[in-house]
Amino acid sequence: MKQRCETNGTKLLNHFAGKLNPVHGRIFERCQASYSWAAYQSEWVTDIVSQGGA
């Protein structure tokens, strides 16, 4: 029986965002800004996680 994979989607998406935009911290060092994820992006997380291994 396969085990259910659970992950923190926000943490995972922020990790990918950091890889795609490595200068985000420098751009927003004077005013803190973070990414805000919606259901559309969370669908991508499930696709990435389900493709990750089995």
C-alpha positions as CSV (number, residue, x, y, z in Angstrom):
1,M,0.0,0.0,0.0
2,K,1.4,3.4,-0.9
3,Q,1.8,5.9,1.9
4,R,0.3,9.3,1.6
5,C,2.9,12.0,0.9
6,E,2.3,15.2,2.9
7,T,4.3,18.4,2.5
8,N,4.2,22.0,3.4
9,G,3.2,23.5,0.0
10,T,4.1,27.1,1.0
11,K,7.6,26.1,2.0
12,L,8.0,24.1,-1.1
13,L,6.8,26.9,-3.4
14,N,9.0,29.5,-1.6
15,H,12.0,27.2,-2.2
16,F,11.3,27.1,-5.9
17,A,10.6,30.8,-6.0
18,G,14.0,31.4,-4.3
19,K,15.7,29.4,-7.1
20,L,13.8,31.3,-9.8
21,N,14.3,34.7,-8.3
22,P,17.5,34.7,-6.2
23,V,17.7,38.5,-6.0
24,H,14.2,38.8,-4.3
25,G,15.8,39.5,-0.9
26,R,18.0,42.3,-2.2
27,I,15.2,43.9,-4.2
28,F,12.9,44.0,-1.1
29,E,15.4,44.5,1.7
30,R,14.0,47.9,2.6
31,C,10.3,46.8,2.7
32,Q,9.6,43.2,3.4
33,A,7.6,41.4,0.8
34,S,6.8,37.7,0.4
35,Y,5.1,35.6,-2.1
36,S,1.4,34.9,-1.7
37,W,0.2,31.6,-3.1
38,A,-3.3,30.9,-4.3
39,A,-5.1,27.6,-5.2
40,Y,-3.9,27.8,-8.8
41,Q,-0.2,27.5,-7.6
42,S,-1.1,24.8,-5.1
43,E,-2.3,22.6,-8.0
44,W,1.3,22.9,-9.3
45,V,2.6,21.7,-6.0
46,T,0.6,18.5,-6.1
47,D,1.8,17.9,-9.7
48,I,5.4,18.5,-8.6
49,V,5.1,16.3,-5.5
50,S,3.3,13.5,-7.4
51,Q,6.0,13.5,-10.1
52,G,8.8,13.4,-7.5
53,G,9.0,9.7,-6.9
54,A,7.1,6.5,-6.3
